[in-house]
Structures are given as structure tokens and as C-alpha cells.
């Protein structure tokens, strides 16, 4: 991975998102000093390498999704509640660590995922946390992404559990 691109979308306009900055790997903060008072912004951070750019799939309504939203008050950034994304030893996000037990995606996470498999947005027990590839259904796309993350060690497990 070569770094991250940070994009911003004005939540109240019909405009497309704008790339604000490219930052180095392991960058943990960025302060947007070009906000306007009273405007709600949605931020997206995408890792990139020589071949492509990917979007971190944040299930709609999840803590990860809500963490992307900020409101500018008097040109001062007001941070959302602290959310720490589980990352592997390679520094990339790890999806499917639902239980926050131990320090890896394991069988307890699998059984929890399996309990939600097949549910859709209209079902009363639907939880977008398990819709890893956000499409309103917990389906095979989500299963394959979960399987890719199964067994991965969470490098920042203690930090994630504190939030």
C-alpha cells in the first residue's frame, strides 16, 4: 500500500465527493481546515497501491459508517465519537471480528455471522454490521469477505475493545 486518499462529500448538496489530500501509510489523523460553518460533511478514506484504490466497506448505520460524518461549527472540526477500526498486522482493516474476543477472527465470529446469514434490510433481525459488502443483504458476498478475514490477527485488539 502506498497511502490513503481522503475524500469529502457535502451531505447537503448534489455535488460529487472531492479528493482533499493523499497521505502516507500509517497516517492516523487529518484536519480539514476548509470546512464551512453549519455544513455536514461525510469523509471517505481509501487505501491505494500502484494498481488500484479500494473503499473500506462500512455497513450503513454502523459505527464505522457514522464515524465518517462530521459537522463544521465555526470552522472548527467536531469529531464524531471515537471509533477504532480493527486492523491486521499488515495495517489493513479486518472485517468480521464481531465478538471482539481474543485477538483474531475466529469460530465465535463465524457462528454469529451464520446466525445472520440470509437476512435482508426488511427483516426485523437484520443488523447492517454483518452486511460486510453493503447491499442490504447478508449473502455470499459477505461470506466470502468474512472467509478472507477468518483467522486474521487483530493487531490493535486492546485499543478496539476500549472504544
DSSP file (Angstrom, degrees, kcal/mol; ACC not computed):
  #  RESIDUE AA STRUCTURE BP1 BP2  ACC     N-H-->O    O-->H-N    N-H-->O    O-->H-N    TCO  KAPPA ALPHA  PHI   PSI    X-CA   Y-CA   Z-CA
    1    1 A X              0   0    0      0, 0.0    48,-0.3     0, 0.0    24,-0.1   0.000 360.0 360.0 360.0 135.9    0.0    0.0    0.0
    2    2 A X        -     0   0    0     46,-2.7    23,-0.5     1,-0.3     2,-0.3   0.686 360.0 -74.9 -93.9 -21.0    1.3    3.4   -0.9
    3    3 A X  E     -AB  24  48A   0     45,-1.2    45,-2.2    21,-0.2     2,-0.3  -0.994  51.7 -66.9 159.6-159.6   -1.0    5.5    1.2
    4    4 A X  E     -AB  23  47A   0     19,-2.4    19,-3.0    -2,-0.3     2,-0.5  -0.963  23.7-147.5-130.9 145.8   -4.5    6.8    1.6
    5    5 A X  E     -AB  22  46A   0     41,-2.4    41,-2.6    -2,-0.3     2,-0.5  -0.957  17.0-150.1-109.2 132.7   -6.7    9.3   -0.3
    6    6 A X  E     -AB  21  45A   0     15,-2.8    14,-3.3    -2,-0.5    15,-1.2  -0.906  14.7-171.5-108.5 126.5   -9.2   11.3    1.8
    7    7 A X  E     -AB  19  44A   0     37,-3.1    37,-2.0    -2,-0.5     2,-0.4  -0.815   6.6-156.3-114.8 153.6  -12.4   12.4    0.1
    8    8 A X  E     -AB  18  43A   0     10,-2.5    10,-2.8    -2,-0.3     2,-0.4  -0.995   4.3-168.3-133.4 140.3  -15.1   14.7    1.4
    9    9 A X  E     - B   0  42A   0     33,-2.2    33,-2.6    -2,-0.4     2,-0.8  -0.994  24.7-130.8-125.3 130.2  -18.8   15.0    0.4
   10   10 A X  E >   - B   0  41A   0     -2,-0.4     3,-1.8    31,-0.2    31,-0.2  -0.735  20.5-151.6 -76.6 112.2  -21.0   17.9    1.4
   11   11 A X  T 3  S+     0   0    0     29,-2.4    -1,-0.2    -2,-0.8    30,-0.1   0.696  89.7  51.8 -64.0 -20.1  -24.0   15.9    2.7
   12   12 A X  T 3  S+     0   0    0     28,-0.5    -1,-0.3    -3,-0.0     2,-0.2   0.374 101.2  70.9 -99.6   4.8  -26.5   18.6    1.8
   13   13 A X  S <  S-     0   0    0     -3,-1.8    -4,-0.0     2,-0.1     0, 0.0  -0.692  75.3-129.1-117.4 171.1  -25.5   19.1   -1.8
   14   14 A X  S    S+     0   0    0     -2,-0.2    -3,-0.1     2,-0.0    -1,-0.0   0.279  71.8 116.8 -97.5   8.5  -25.9   17.1   -5.0
   15   15 A X        -     0   0    0     -5,-0.2    -2,-0.1     1,-0.1     2,-0.1  -0.325  69.2-108.1 -75.8 159.9  -22.2   17.5   -5.8
   16   16 A X        -     0   0    0      1,-0.1    -6,-0.2    -7,-0.1    -1,-0.1  -0.425  45.2 -84.2 -81.4 162.2  -19.8   14.6   -6.1
   17   17 A X        -     0   0    0     -8,-0.1     2,-0.4    -2,-0.1    -8,-0.2  -0.285  42.7-141.1 -65.0 154.8  -17.2   13.9   -3.4
   18   18 A X  E     -A    8   0A   0    -10,-2.8   -10,-2.5    -3,-0.1     2,-0.5  -0.954  12.9-121.6-120.9 135.4  -13.9   15.8   -3.7
   19   19 A X  E     -A    7   0A   0     -2,-0.4   -12,-0.3   -12,-0.2     3,-0.1  -0.658  29.6-179.6 -76.0 125.2  -10.4   14.4   -3.0
   20   20 A X  E     -     0   0A   0    -14,-3.3     2,-0.3    -2,-0.5    -1,-0.2   0.864  55.4 -19.3 -91.4 -43.3   -8.9   16.5   -0.3
   21   21 A X  E     -A    6   0A   0    -15,-1.2   -15,-2.8     2,-0.0     2,-0.5  -0.992  46.8-128.2-163.5 156.3   -5.5   15.0    0.2
   22   22 A X  E     -A    5   0A   0     -2,-0.3     2,-0.3   -17,-0.2   -17,-0.2  -0.980  33.5-169.9-112.5 129.0   -3.2   12.0   -0.2
   23   23 A X  E     -A    4   0A   0    -19,-3.0   -19,-2.4    -2,-0.5     3,-0.1  -0.819  22.9-101.6-121.6 160.8   -1.5   10.9    3.0
   24   24 A X  E >   -A    3   0A   0     -2,-0.3     3,-1.5   -21,-0.2   -21,-0.2  -0.293  49.4 -82.9 -74.8 158.5    1.3    8.4    3.7
   25   25 A X  T 3  S+     0   0    0    -23,-0.5    -1,-0.1     1,-0.2     3,-0.1  -0.267 116.6  28.5 -56.0 151.1    0.7    4.9    5.2
   26   26 A X  T 3  S+     0   0    0      1,-0.3     2,-0.3    65,-0.1    -1,-0.2   0.494  81.9 144.9  71.0   6.7    0.3    4.8    8.9
   27   27 A X    <   -     0   0    0     -3,-1.5    -1,-0.3     1,-0.1     3,-0.1  -0.612  24.2-179.3 -70.5 131.5   -1.1    8.4    9.0
   28   28 A X        +     0   0    0     -2,-0.3     2,-0.3     1,-0.2    -1,-0.1   0.573  55.3  38.4-112.8 -12.0   -3.7    8.4   11.7
   29   29 A X        +     0   0    0      2,-0.0     2,-0.3     0, 0.0    -1,-0.2  -0.979  47.7 176.7-140.4 153.5   -5.1   11.9   11.6
   30   30 A X        -     0   0    0     -2,-0.3     2,-0.6    -3,-0.1    -7,-0.0  -0.940  16.5-151.3-150.9 132.6   -6.0   14.6    9.2
   31   31 A X        -     0   0    0     -2,-0.3     2,-0.8     2,-0.0    -2,-0.0  -0.935   9.6-147.3-110.7 119.7   -7.6   18.0   10.0
   32   32 A X        +     0   0    0     -2,-0.6     3,-0.4     1,-0.1    45,-0.1  -0.760  18.7 177.2 -86.4 110.6   -9.8   19.6    7.3
   33   33 A X        +     0   0    0     -2,-0.8    -1,-0.1     1,-0.2    -2,-0.0   0.262  66.8  74.5 -98.4  11.4   -9.3   23.3    7.6
   34   34 A X        +     0   0    0      2,-0.1    -1,-0.2     0, 0.0     2,-0.1   0.041  66.8 126.8-112.6  27.5  -11.6   24.1    4.6
   35   35 A X        -     0   0    0     -3,-0.4     2,-0.4    40,-0.2    36,-0.0  -0.393  52.0-132.9 -81.7 161.6  -15.0   23.5    6.2
   36   36 A X    >   -     0   0    0     -2,-0.1     3,-1.8     3,-0.1    36,-0.3  -0.930  33.3 -93.7-115.8 141.5  -17.9   25.9    6.3
   37   37 A X  T 3  S+     0   0    0     -2,-0.4    36,-0.2     1,-0.3     3,-0.1  -0.207 105.7   8.1 -54.2 132.4  -19.9   26.6    9.4
   38   38 A X  T 3  S+     0   0    0     34,-3.3     2,-0.4     1,-0.2    -1,-0.3   0.431  94.6 128.2  80.1   0.3  -23.0   24.5    9.8
   39   39 A X    <   -     0   0    0     -3,-1.8    33,-2.4    33,-0.2     2,-0.5  -0.730  52.8-138.8 -93.6 137.6  -22.3   22.1    6.9
   40   40 A X  E     - C   0  71A   0     -2,-0.4   -29,-2.4    31,-0.2   -28,-0.5  -0.830  23.2-167.3 -94.4 129.0  -22.4   18.4    7.4
   41   41 A X  E     -BC  10  70A   0     29,-3.2    29,-2.5    -2,-0.5     2,-0.5  -0.872  14.8-151.9-117.3 149.3  -19.6   16.5    5.7
   42   42 A X  E     -BC   9  69A   0    -33,-2.6   -33,-2.2    -2,-0.3     2,-0.3  -0.989  17.5-158.0-118.9 125.7  -19.1   12.8    5.0
   43   43 A X  E     -B    8   0A   0     25,-3.1     2,-0.4    -2,-0.5   -35,-0.2  -0.808   7.5-168.5-107.0 144.1  -15.5   11.7    4.7
   44   44 A X  E     -B    7   0A   0    -37,-2.0   -37,-3.1    -2,-0.3     2,-0.5  -0.999   5.5-159.8-130.5 133.6  -14.2    8.6    3.0
   45   45 A X  E     -B    6   0A   0     -2,-0.4    11,-0.7   -39,-0.2     2,-0.5  -0.963  11.6-173.0-114.5 125.0  -10.6    7.2    3.3
   46   46 A X  E     -B    5   0A   0    -41,-2.6   -41,-2.4    -2,-0.5     9,-0.2  -0.968  16.6-139.5-123.2 122.5   -9.4    4.8    0.6
   47   47 A X  E     -B    4   0A   0     -2,-0.5     7,-2.4     7,-0.4     2,-0.3  -0.463  26.6-170.4 -71.4 150.8   -6.2    2.9    0.6
   48   48 A X  E     +BD   3  53A   0    -45,-2.2   -46,-2.7     5,-0.2   -45,-1.2  -0.983  16.0 178.9-142.4 155.7   -4.3    2.7   -2.7
   49   49 A X        -     0   0    0      3,-2.4     0, 0.0    -2,-0.3     0, 0.0  -0.619  56.7 -71.7-133.1-164.1   -1.4    1.0   -4.3
   50   50 A X  S    S+     0   0    0     -2,-0.2     3,-0.1     1,-0.2    -2,-0.0   0.803 128.7  39.3 -65.6 -28.1    0.1    1.0   -7.7
   51   51 A X  S    S-     0   0    0      1,-0.2     2,-0.3     0, 0.0    -1,-0.2   0.818 120.3 -17.8 -95.0 -33.4   -2.8   -0.9   -9.3
   52   52 A X        -     0   0    0      2,-0.0    -3,-2.4     0, 0.0     2,-0.4  -0.936  48.5-115.0-161.3 178.7   -5.9    0.4   -7.7
   53   53 A X  B     -D   48   0A   0     -2,-0.3     2,-0.3    -5,-0.2    -5,-0.2  -0.988  30.2-161.2-127.3 137.1   -7.8    2.2   -5.0
   54   54 A X        -     0   0    0     -7,-2.4     2,-0.5    -2,-0.4    -7,-0.4  -0.871  12.8-133.0-122.4 156.3  -10.2    0.4   -2.7
   55   55 A X        -     0   0    0     -2,-0.3     2,-0.6    -9,-0.2    -9,-0.1  -0.898  23.1-123.5-106.2 132.4  -13.1    1.6   -0.5
   56   56 A X        -     0   0    0    -11,-0.7     2,-1.0    -2,-0.5   -11,-0.1  -0.648  31.3-126.2 -72.5 118.9  -13.3    0.3    3.1
   57   57 A X        -     0   0    0     -2,-0.6     2,-0.7    75,-0.0    -1,-0.1  -0.549  30.9-176.4 -75.0 103.9  -16.8   -1.2    3.2
   58   58 A X        -     0   0    0     -2,-1.0     3,-0.1     6,-0.1    71,-0.1  -0.889  28.4-124.0 -99.8 112.6  -18.5    0.4    6.2
   59   59 A X    >   -     0   0    0     -2,-0.7     3,-2.5    70,-0.1     6,-0.5  -0.303  38.3 -95.6 -57.1 133.9  -22.0   -1.1    6.6
   60   60 A X  T 3  S+     0   0    0      1,-0.3    68,-0.1    71,-0.1    -1,-0.1  -0.236 109.2  12.0 -53.7 130.9  -24.7    1.6    6.5
   61   61 A X  T 3  S+     0   0    0      1,-0.3    -1,-0.3    -3,-0.1    -2,-0.1   0.341  98.1 128.3  83.7  -6.7  -25.6    2.8   10.0
   62   62 A X  S <> S-     0   0    0     -3,-2.5     4,-2.8    66,-0.1    -1,-0.3  -0.259  76.9-105.2 -75.2 168.1  -22.6    1.0   11.6
   63   63 A X  H  > S+     0   0    0      1,-0.2     4,-1.7     2,-0.2     5,-0.1   0.888 123.6  53.2 -60.5 -38.6  -20.2    2.8   14.0
   64   64 A X  H  4 S+     0   0    0      2,-0.2     4,-0.4     1,-0.2    -1,-0.2   0.898 110.7  46.7 -63.3 -39.9  -17.6    2.8   11.1
   65   65 A X  H >4 S+     0   0    0     -6,-0.5     3,-1.5     1,-0.2    -2,-0.2   0.937 113.0  47.8 -67.3 -47.1  -20.1    4.4    8.8
   66   66 A X  H >< S+     0   0    0     -4,-2.8     3,-1.4     1,-0.3    -1,-0.2   0.765 100.2  67.8 -67.1 -24.5  -21.2    7.0   11.4
   67   67 A X  T 3< S+     0   0    0     -4,-1.7    13,-0.3     1,-0.3    -1,-0.3   0.671  90.0  65.1 -68.8 -15.3  -17.6    7.8   12.2
   68   68 A X  T <  S+     0   0    0     -3,-1.5   -25,-3.1    -4,-0.4     2,-0.4   0.575  86.3  88.7 -82.0  -8.5  -17.2    9.3    8.7
   69   69 A X  E <   +C   42   0A   0     -3,-1.4     2,-0.3   -27,-0.2   -27,-0.2  -0.749  49.7 167.5 -98.9 134.4  -19.7   12.1    9.4
   70   70 A X  E     -C   41   0A   0    -29,-2.5   -29,-3.2    -2,-0.4     2,-0.5  -0.991  23.4-144.6-141.7 148.7  -18.6   15.4   10.9
   71   71 A X  E     -CE  40  78A   0      7,-0.6     7,-0.7    -2,-0.3     2,-0.5  -0.956  17.9-133.1-115.8 131.4  -20.4   18.8   11.3
   72   72 A X  E     - E   0  77A   0    -33,-2.4   -34,-3.3    -2,-0.5     2,-0.5  -0.726  23.5-177.0 -85.9 125.7  -18.4   22.0   11.0
   73   73 A X  E >  S- E   0  76A   0      3,-1.7     3,-1.7    -2,-0.5   -36,-0.1  -0.976  74.7 -20.7-124.1 115.4  -19.2   24.5   13.7
   74   74 A X  T 3  S-     0   0    0     -2,-0.5    -1,-0.1     1,-0.3     3,-0.1   0.888 121.5 -61.6  53.2  42.4  -17.5   27.9   13.5
   75   75 A X  T 3  S+     0   0    0      1,-0.2     2,-0.5   -41,-0.0    -1,-0.3   0.691 110.4 125.5  58.3  21.3  -14.9   26.3   11.1
   76   76 A X  E <   -E   73   0A   0     -3,-1.7    -3,-1.7    -5,-0.0     2,-0.3  -0.941  65.4-120.5-111.5 129.5  -13.8   24.0   14.0
   77   77 A X  E     -E   72   0A   0     -2,-0.5     2,-0.7    -5,-0.2    -5,-0.1  -0.508  21.1-159.4 -68.3 126.9  -13.8   20.3   13.4
   78   78 A X  E     -E   71   0A   0     -7,-0.7    -7,-0.6    -2,-0.3    -1,-0.1  -0.930  18.9-138.0-107.7 108.2  -16.1   18.5   15.8
   79   79 A X        -     0   0    0     -2,-0.7     3,-0.1    -9,-0.1    -9,-0.1  -0.303  11.1-123.5 -69.7 147.8  -15.0   14.9   15.9
   80   80 A X        -     0   0    0    -13,-0.3     3,-0.1     1,-0.2   -13,-0.1  -0.252  54.6 -62.2 -73.2 174.0  -17.5   12.0   15.9
   81   81 A X  S    S-     0   0    0      1,-0.1     2,-0.2   -15,-0.1    -1,-0.2  -0.279  71.6 -90.1 -55.3 147.5  -17.5    9.5   18.7
   82   82 A X        +     0   0    0     -3,-0.1     2,-0.4     2,-0.0    -1,-0.1  -0.430  50.2 178.5 -66.3 126.6  -14.2    7.7   18.7
   83   83 A X        -     0   0    0     -2,-0.2     2,-0.6    -3,-0.1    77,-0.1  -0.998  12.9-159.3-129.1 127.5  -14.3    4.5   16.6
   84   84 A X        -     0   0    0     -2,-0.4     2,-0.4    76,-0.2    79,-0.1  -0.939  13.3-142.3-109.9 122.0  -11.2    2.4   16.2
   85   85 A X        -     0   0    0     -2,-0.6     2,-0.2     1,-0.1    71,-0.1  -0.667  23.3-114.3 -83.4 130.8  -11.2    0.1   13.2
   86   86 A X        -     0   0    0     -2,-0.4     8,-2.7     8,-0.2     2,-0.3  -0.465  39.7-171.3 -63.4 131.1   -9.7   -3.4   13.8
   87   87 A X  B     -F   93   0B   0      6,-0.3    68,-2.4    -2,-0.2    69,-0.8  -0.941  15.6-128.8-126.3 150.3   -6.5   -3.7   11.7
   88   88 A X    >   -     0   0    0      4,-2.7     3,-2.1    -2,-0.3    66,-0.2  -0.193  42.4 -88.4 -83.6-179.3   -4.3   -6.7   11.0
   89   89 A X  T 3  S+     0   0    0     64,-0.4    65,-0.1     1,-0.3    -1,-0.1   0.706 128.8  60.9 -65.3 -18.5   -0.6   -6.9   11.3
   90   90 A X  T 3  S-     0   0    0      2,-0.2    -1,-0.3     3,-0.0     3,-0.1   0.463 117.0-114.3 -85.2  -2.1   -0.3   -5.6    7.8
   91   91 A X  S <  S+     0   0    0     -3,-2.1     2,-0.3     1,-0.3    -2,-0.1   0.451  76.5 125.3  84.8   0.7   -2.1   -2.4    8.8
   92   92 A X  S    S-     0   0    0      1,-0.1    -4,-2.7   -45,-0.0    -1,-0.3  -0.658  70.6 -91.9 -93.6 150.0   -5.2   -3.1    6.7
   93   93 A X  B     -F   87   0B   0     -2,-0.3     2,-0.5    -6,-0.2    -6,-0.3  -0.259  34.8-147.4 -59.0 143.8   -8.8   -3.2    8.1
   94   94 A X        -     0   0    0     -8,-2.7     3,-0.4    -3,-0.1     2,-0.3  -0.972  12.8-160.0-115.5 123.5  -10.0   -6.6    9.3
   95   95 A X        +     0   0    0     -2,-0.5     3,-0.1    50,-0.2    10,-0.1  -0.734  64.0  41.2-102.1 151.0  -13.7   -7.3    8.9
   96   96 A X        +     0   0    0     -2,-0.3     2,-1.6    33,-0.2     3,-0.3   0.501  63.2 128.2  97.5   4.9  -15.8   -9.9   10.7
   97   97 A X        +     0   0    0     -3,-0.4    -1,-0.1     1,-0.2   -11,-0.1  -0.590  26.4 152.9 -90.2  74.3  -14.3   -9.6   14.2
   98   98 A X        +     0   0    0     -2,-1.6    -1,-0.2     1,-0.2     7,-0.0   0.833  62.8  48.3 -76.8 -35.6  -17.8   -9.2   15.7
   99   99 A X  S    S-     0   0    0     -3,-0.3    -1,-0.2     2,-0.1     3,-0.1   0.742  86.6-143.8 -81.0 -23.5  -17.3  -10.6   19.2
  100  100 A X        +     0   0    0      1,-0.3     2,-0.3     4,-0.0    -2,-0.1   0.794  53.4 141.0  58.1  29.6  -14.1   -8.6   20.0
  101  101 A X    >   -     0   0    0      3,-0.1     3,-0.7     5,-0.0    -1,-0.3  -0.780  59.4 -13.0 -99.6 147.1  -12.9  -11.7   21.9
  102  102 A X  T 3  S-     0   0    0     -2,-0.3     3,-0.1     1,-0.2     4,-0.0  -0.299  97.9 -75.1  63.6-148.9   -9.3  -12.9   21.7
  103  103 A X  T 3  S+     0   0    0     54,-0.0    51,-3.6     1,-0.0     2,-0.3   0.071 103.3  55.7-137.1  26.2   -7.2  -11.2   19.1
  104  104 A X  B <  S-G  153   0C   0     -3,-0.7     2,-0.6    49,-0.3    49,-0.2  -0.991  88.0 -94.0-153.2 159.2   -8.3  -12.9   15.9
  105  105 A X        +     0   0    0     47,-1.8    46,-2.3    44,-0.4     2,-0.2  -0.655  64.6 160.8 -73.1 118.9  -11.4  -13.5   13.7
  106  106 A X     >  -     0   0    0     -2,-0.6     4,-1.9   -10,-0.2     3,-0.3  -0.501  52.9 -68.1-132.1-164.0  -12.5  -17.0   14.9
  107  107 A X  H  > S+     0   0    0      1,-0.2     4,-2.8     2,-0.2     5,-0.2   0.836 122.8  58.0 -64.9 -35.4  -15.2  -19.5   15.2
  108  108 A X  H  > S+     0   0    0      1,-0.2     4,-1.9     2,-0.2    -1,-0.2   0.901 108.4  48.0 -61.3 -38.5  -17.4  -17.5   17.6
  109  109 A X  H  > S+     0   0    0     -3,-0.3     4,-2.6     2,-0.2    -2,-0.2   0.901 110.7  52.1 -65.8 -40.7  -17.4  -14.7   15.0
  110  110 A X  H  X S+     0   0    0     -4,-1.9     4,-3.1     2,-0.2    -2,-0.2   0.929 109.3  48.2 -61.3 -46.2  -18.3  -17.3   12.3
  111  111 A X  H  X S+     0   0    0     -4,-2.8     4,-1.8     1,-0.2    -1,-0.2   0.885 112.1  49.6 -64.3 -37.5  -21.3  -18.6   14.3
  112  112 A X  H  X S+     0   0    0     -4,-1.9     4,-0.7    -5,-0.2    -1,-0.2   0.921 112.8  47.1 -64.5 -44.1  -22.5  -15.1   15.0
  113  113 A X  H >X S+     0   0    0     -4,-2.6     3,-1.3     1,-0.2     4,-0.9   0.926 109.5  53.8 -61.6 -45.4  -22.2  -14.3   11.3
  114  114 A X  H 3< S+     0   0    0     -4,-3.1     3,-0.5     1,-0.3    -1,-0.2   0.842 100.6  60.8 -60.7 -34.4  -24.0  -17.6   10.4
  115  115 A X  H 3< S+     0   0    0     -4,-1.8    -1,-0.3     1,-0.2    -2,-0.2   0.774 112.3  38.9 -62.5 -25.0  -26.9  -16.6   12.6
  116  116 A X  H X< S+     0   0    0     -3,-1.3     3,-1.9    -4,-0.7    -1,-0.2   0.515  86.3 123.8-102.3  -8.4  -27.5  -13.5   10.5
  117  117 A X  T 3< S+     0   0    0     -4,-0.9    22,-0.2    -3,-0.5     3,-0.1  -0.282  74.8  21.5 -59.1 135.0  -26.8  -15.1    7.1
  118  118 A X  T 3  S+     0   0    0     20,-3.1    -1,-0.2     1,-0.3     2,-0.1   0.282  91.0 128.7  92.7  -9.3  -29.7  -14.7    4.6
  119  119 A X    <   -     0   0    0     -3,-1.9    19,-2.8    19,-0.1    -1,-0.3  -0.480  39.8-159.7 -79.8 151.2  -31.3  -11.7    6.4
  120  120 A X  B >   -H  137   0D   0     17,-0.2     3,-2.2    -2,-0.1     6,-0.3  -0.776  36.6 -91.5-125.4 171.8  -32.1   -8.6    4.4
  121  121 A X  T 3  S+     0   0    0     15,-2.4    16,-0.1     1,-0.3     5,-0.1   0.739 122.5  56.1 -56.3 -26.8  -32.8   -4.9    5.3
  122  122 A X  T 3  S+     0   0    0     14,-0.2    -1,-0.3     3,-0.0     2,-0.2   0.613  86.2  98.3 -82.6 -11.4  -36.5   -5.6    5.6
  123  123 A X  S X  S-     0   0    0     -3,-2.2     3,-1.4     1,-0.1    -4,-0.0  -0.541  76.4-131.8 -80.1 141.9  -36.1   -8.3    8.2
  124  124 A X  T 3  S+     0   0    0      1,-0.3    -1,-0.1    -2,-0.2    -3,-0.0   0.818 106.8  47.2 -64.5 -30.5  -36.6   -7.3   11.9
  125  125 A X  T 3  S+     0   0    0     -5,-0.1    -1,-0.3     2,-0.1     2,-0.1   0.374  81.1 129.7 -91.9   6.7  -33.3   -9.0   13.0
  126  126 A X    <   -     0   0    0     -3,-1.4     2,-0.5    -6,-0.3    -6,-0.0  -0.403  36.4-172.1 -62.6 130.6  -31.3   -7.5   10.2
  127  127 A X    >   -     0   0    0     -2,-0.1     3,-2.0   -11,-0.1     4,-0.3  -0.973  19.7-150.3-126.0 114.7  -28.1   -6.0   11.5
  128  128 A X  G >  S+     0   0    0     -2,-0.5     3,-1.0     1,-0.3   -66,-0.1   0.661  89.4  79.9 -61.1 -14.3  -26.0   -4.0    9.0
  129  129 A X  G 3  S+     0   0    0      1,-0.2    -1,-0.3   -68,-0.1   -33,-0.2   0.835  95.3  46.0 -58.4 -32.0  -22.9   -4.9   11.0
  130  130 A X  G <  S+     0   0    0     -3,-2.0     2,-1.7     1,-0.2    -1,-0.2   0.522  87.3  90.6 -91.1  -6.6  -22.9   -8.3    9.3
  131  131 A X    <   +     0   0    0     -3,-1.0     3,-0.2    -4,-0.3    -1,-0.2  -0.594  53.0 170.2 -87.3  75.3  -23.5   -6.8    5.8
  132  132 A X  S    S+     0   0    0     -2,-1.7     2,-0.7     1,-0.3    -1,-0.2   0.794  74.9  43.6 -64.7 -31.9  -19.8   -6.6    5.1
  133  133 A X  S    S-     0   0    0      4,-0.2     4,-0.3    -3,-0.2    -1,-0.3  -0.865 105.5-129.1-108.8  91.6  -20.3   -5.8    1.4
  134  134 A X        +     0   0    0     -2,-0.7    -2,-0.1     1,-0.2     4,-0.1  -0.179  65.3 123.1 -58.6 108.1  -23.2   -3.3    1.9
  135  135 A X  S    S-     0   0    0      2,-0.3    -1,-0.2    -2,-0.2   -14,-0.1   0.209  85.5 -96.9-144.0  10.3  -26.1   -4.2   -0.3
  136  136 A X  S    S+     0   0    0      1,-0.2   -15,-2.4    -5,-0.1     2,-0.3   0.525  99.3  82.3  84.4   4.7  -28.9   -4.7    2.1
  137  137 A X  B    S-H  120   0D   0     -4,-0.3     2,-1.0   -17,-0.2    -2,-0.3  -0.998  73.1-134.8-140.4 143.2  -28.5   -8.5    2.4
  138  138 A X        +     0   0    0    -19,-2.8   -20,-3.1    -2,-0.3     2,-0.2  -0.845  59.1 138.4 -95.8 100.7  -26.2  -10.7    4.3
  139  139 A X     >  -     0   0    0     -2,-1.0     4,-2.1   -22,-0.2     3,-0.4  -0.446  68.7 -63.0-133.0-164.9  -25.3  -13.0    1.5
  140  140 A X  H  > S+     0   0    0      1,-0.2     4,-2.9     2,-0.2     5,-0.2   0.808 124.7  61.7 -64.5 -30.0  -22.4  -14.9   -0.1
  141  141 A X  H  > S+     0   0    0      1,-0.2     4,-1.7     2,-0.2    -1,-0.2   0.933 109.1  43.2 -58.6 -43.1  -20.6  -11.7   -1.0
  142  142 A X  H  > S+     0   0    0     -3,-0.4     4,-2.9     2,-0.2    -2,-0.2   0.898 112.1  54.0 -67.3 -40.8  -20.4  -11.1    2.8
  143  143 A X  H  X S+     0   0    0     -4,-2.1     4,-3.1     1,-0.2    -2,-0.2   0.924 108.2  48.5 -60.2 -45.7  -19.5  -14.7    3.5
  144  144 A X  H  X S+     0   0    0     -4,-2.9     4,-1.9     2,-0.2    -1,-0.2   0.888 112.7  48.0 -65.5 -37.9  -16.5  -14.6    1.1
  145  145 A X  H  X S+     0   0    0     -4,-1.7     4,-1.2    -5,-0.2    -1,-0.2   0.917 112.7  49.3 -66.1 -41.9  -15.2  -11.4    2.6
  146  146 A X  H >X S+     0   0    0     -4,-2.9     4,-1.1     1,-0.2     3,-0.8   0.937 109.5  52.0 -59.7 -45.7  -15.7  -12.9    6.0
  147  147 A X  H 3< S+     0   0    0     -4,-3.1     3,-0.4     1,-0.3    -1,-0.2   0.866 104.8  56.1 -60.1 -37.3  -13.8  -16.0    4.9
  148  148 A X  H 3< S+     0   0    0     -4,-1.9    -1,-0.3     1,-0.2    -2,-0.2   0.809 113.7  40.9 -63.0 -28.9  -10.9  -13.9    3.6
  149  149 A X  H X< S+     0   0    0     -4,-1.2     3,-2.1    -3,-0.8   -44,-0.4   0.553  85.6 120.8 -96.1 -10.0  -10.6  -12.3    7.1
  150  150 A X  T 3< S+     0   0    0     -4,-1.1   -44,-0.2    -3,-0.4     3,-0.1  -0.323  82.3  12.5 -60.3 131.2  -11.1  -15.6    9.1
  151  151 A X  T 3  S+     0   0    0    -46,-2.3    -1,-0.3     1,-0.3   -45,-0.1   0.283  89.8 142.1  87.7 -10.5   -8.1  -16.3   11.3
  152  152 A X    <   -     0   0    0     -3,-2.1   -47,-1.8     1,-0.1     2,-0.3  -0.394  52.0-122.4 -67.6 140.3   -6.5  -12.9   10.8
  153  153 A X  B     -G  104   0C   0    -49,-0.2     2,-0.8    -3,-0.1   -64,-0.4  -0.641  15.5-133.1 -81.9 136.6   -4.9  -11.5   13.9
  154  154 A X    >   -     0   0    0    -51,-3.6     3,-1.2    -2,-0.3   -66,-0.2  -0.831  16.0-166.0 -92.5 109.2   -6.2   -8.1   15.2
  155  155 A X  T 3  S+     0   0    0    -68,-2.4     3,-0.2    -2,-0.8    -1,-0.2   0.799  87.7  38.6 -67.7 -29.7   -3.0   -6.0   15.8
  156  156 A X  T 3> S+     0   0    0    -69,-0.8     4,-2.3     1,-0.2    -1,-0.3  -0.135  74.2 134.8-113.3  37.4   -4.9   -3.3   17.8
  157  157 A X  H <> S+     0   0    0     -3,-1.2     4,-2.2     1,-0.2     5,-0.2   0.887  72.7  49.0 -55.6 -46.2   -7.4   -5.6   19.7
  158  158 A X  H  > S+     0   0    0      1,-0.2     4,-1.0    -3,-0.2    -1,-0.2   0.901 111.6  49.4 -63.3 -40.7   -6.9   -4.0   23.0
  159  159 A X  H  > S+     0   0    0      1,-0.2     4,-0.6     2,-0.2     3,-0.4   0.894 110.2  50.9 -65.5 -40.6   -7.4   -0.5   21.6
  160  160 A X  H >< S+     0   0    0     -4,-2.3     3,-1.3     1,-0.2   -76,-0.2   0.915 107.0  53.9 -63.1 -43.6  -10.6   -1.6   19.7
  161  161 A X  H 3< S+     0   0    0     -4,-2.2    -1,-0.2     1,-0.3    -2,-0.2   0.753  99.7  62.9 -65.1 -24.0  -12.1   -3.1   22.9
  162  162 A X  H 3<        0   0    0     -4,-1.0    -1,-0.3    -3,-0.4    -2,-0.2   0.708 360.0 360.0 -73.6 -19.9  -11.5    0.2   24.8
  163  163 A X    <<        0   0    0     -3,-1.3    -1,-0.2    -4,-0.6    -2,-0.2   0.468 360.0 360.0 -95.7 360.0  -14.0    2.1   22.5
